[in-house]
Amino acid sequence: MEYTGKIKPIIQCKNICKTFRTKETSLDVLQDFSLDVKENEFVVLLGPGQCGKTTLMNIIAGIEPSTSGEIIFEDVPITRPNPSLGMVYQTTGLFPWFTVMKNVDFGPRMKRMPAKERKEKAQYFIDLVGLTGFENSYPIKLSGGMRQRVGIARAYCNDPKVMLMDEPFGHLDAQTRYSMQDAIQDIWSKEKRTVIFITNNIEEAVFLADRIVIMTNCPSRVKTEVRIDLPRPRDYVSRQFLEYREEVSRLFESTK
């Protein structure tokens, strides 16, 4: 999709194709996938399981090459990992031998930021994600939701311009998942970033997104988009929310 509007997008996916090949077979996962994402927009990619959402996210992050097409970030093609693109995965990948504080300040420490400054910065994001008092705890002592909060704080502490979130709440129980959806909405309202968020949960998509991009099954492309014009914080049982959920459900089910 060539951009023709007045506000230039921060991320552009231009005709992304991805084919996995072996000696015997080939599998087309993405085909002519094009998408523009504006600065500070919260975009949710909603698609069936195994449709290539994670592959697309890895291509955007610069950790996996596309077969053809290109990702443009601030006018520059992405060809390798970029520190301005922060990643949050379903599994947090925390360092088990580090405390919460040392996990969160890891990025600034690698950049040789002065100790006082990086600890103040890490403390800000620890407080923001609701983990005040757990600075000296180790990941093994934390619940799944708390570990995910550490992962989010660690990603934010690197000052990314874009947050890439690959089903970060997919492995959590229902109650914790609702809590984390509230948390990420609150964090985003206070620390605005461009967010690209993957899920296959329709309710979660409607609750979080400015815009939902519905993907087809493999080979995946953009089927349609739904802009969610609801004020925040959102109410799961409001009439408008339920109407959006019904609309998105109908469109999503037709992709399967």
N, C-alpha and C positions, 0 to 999 in steps of 0.2 A: 504494500500500500504506500504510494508516494504521498509525502506530506504536502498539503496545499493550504493549511490554515495559517493563522497569524502567529501562534505560539509554537516555536520549534520544539519538537520532542527531545527529551534527554536520552531516550533509548529508542532505536529503530531496528526492528527485525525485518530484513529485506529478503523475501523469497527464500527462506531457509529450507533446505532439503537435507535429510539425513538418511543414509542407507547403511545398514550393517551387512557386511559380506563375509562369507566363509568360502572355502573351496567349492562347496556343494550348493549353497543357497545364498540368497540375498533377501533382506527385509527392509522395505521402505517404511520408515517410522514417521518422518516429517516430510511434507510435500508442499512447497511454495507457501510456507507459513510467514505471514507478514503482519506486523503489529507496530504501532507507534504508542509510546508511553510518555506522558507529560511529566514535568517536574512536580514532585510532591503529590502525584496521583497514587491512589491505592488501587492497583489492578489485580484482580483475582483470575487465575487461569483455572477453569473448571472443565474437567474432561473425564471420560471413562478410565477405569484402571488399565494400565499398560498401554496408554495411547501416546506416550512420548513426552509427557509433561516434564519429567525429570531430565530427560535427554535435552529438551529445549532449554531448561534452566542451566544445565551444565554448559551448553553452547553460549548462552548469554554471559555466563560467568567467565568464559574464556578457558575452561578446563577441559573442554572437548571440542574438536573441530567439527564444523558442518561439512557435508559433502559438497554443497554449493550454497550460494547466498552469503549474506554478511550481517553482522551485528554492528551497528554504529552507536557509539556512546560519546555524546558531546562532540559530534562531527568526526570522531576518530574510530576506525574499524577496530573491533576487539579481536585480538589474535592470541592473547594469553591472559592469565589472571591479572586483575586490576584491583589495587587496594581500595579504590573508590566504590567497588561493588562488594557489599558484605553478604555473607551466606549464613543462613540458619537452616539446618537440616532437621529431619525427624529425629535422628539420633544426634545428640548434642556434640559428641566428640570432645568432651571436657578432659583436661589432664587430671587423672585421678590423684596424682601426687601433689597437685597444687590446691591451695585453698580457693574459696570463692574470689577473694581479692586478687590473688595471683592469676587466676584464670581470666578475670575481667581485664586486668591491666597488662595482659600478655602482649597485645599488639603495641601499645605505647612503649612498653619496655623494650621490644625488639627495635623500635625506632629511636631508642636511647633518649626518650623524654626524661627530664629530671625527675627524681623519685617523688618529691613533694607534689609536683604538678600532676604526674600520672596517677598518684594515689587519690588526689582530690577529684580528678576526672573519673576514675573508676568508682569512687564512693558515690558520686552524683548518679551514675547509671545503676549502681546497686540499689540506691535509695529509690530511683525511678521505677525499677521493676519489682519493688516491694520486698527486698531481701535485707533490709537494715537489721543488723544484729547477727547476720550469718556470714560476715566477712571472713572469719577464721575457720569456717566449717569446710569439710572436704566433701566432694560430690557423693561419695558412698553414703553419707549421712543425710542426704537430701532426697525429697520425693521427686517423682518424675516431673511434675509441674515446676518445682523449684529449680531442678537442673535445666529445664528449658528456659526459665527466666535468666539463669546465669549465661546460657548461650546467647540469648538476645542482648543482654547487657554487654557481653564480650564483643559482639558484632557492632553494636552502637559505639562502643568505646574507641573503635578504630576510625570513627568519623566518616563512614561511607556516605556517598551521595545517593546510592541506591541500595535497598535491602532486598535480597532475594531469599524468599522463604519457601522451602520445599516441604509441604505438609508437616509443619512443625508440631502440630497438635494431634497428628494422626494416631499415635500410640497411646494417648492419654485416655483415662476413663471419662465418661460423659460429664460428670460434675466438674472435674478438673479442666476439661476442655472448655466448658462454658466460662470458667473463671479466667482461663488464659485468653479467650476471645475478648473478654472485657478488658483485660490487662493490655493486650496489644493495641486495642483501640485507644485506650487512655494514653499509652506511651506515644503512639503516632500523633495524637492531638497535641502533645507537649513537645515532642522532638520530631518535627515534620521531616520526612524523607520520602523519596519515591519508593514505593513498595510494589514488588511483583510477588504474588502469593499463590502457591499451588494448593488446591484441595479438590477432593471429589465429594465434599459435603455441601449440599445446596444451601442449607440453613446458615452454615458458616460463611459461605460466599456472600449471601445477601446481607448478613450482619456486618461484614467488614468492608465490602468493596465500594469504591466510587463507580467502578465499571467491572462487569463480569464478562470475560472473554470465554465463550463456550467453544471447546475444541471437538472436532470429529474423532471417530475412531481411526486407527491406523489405515493408511498413512494420514497422519493428523494435519489438519489445517484449521483456520478460523472458520467456524460455522456461522456464528452470529455474536453480537455483543448486546449487553443489556446495561444501560446506565441506571444506577440505583440512586434515585433522587429522594433520599430520606435524611432528616436531621440526625445528628449524633448527640448523645448516646441513643442507640436504637433499642426498640422494644420488640422482642420476639413474637409477641401476641397482638401487636397493633394491627388494625385492619390493613393499613398500607403495606406493612411487612409481609403479612400473609398473602396479599395479592401479588407482590413481587416473587415470593417463594413459589406460588402456584405457576406464575409465568415462566420462571426459570426452570422449574421442574418439568414443565411440558416441553420446553426446548431441549433440555438436557436428555430426557428420556428418548427423544427422537434421534439422538446420536448413537444409541446403543444398538 
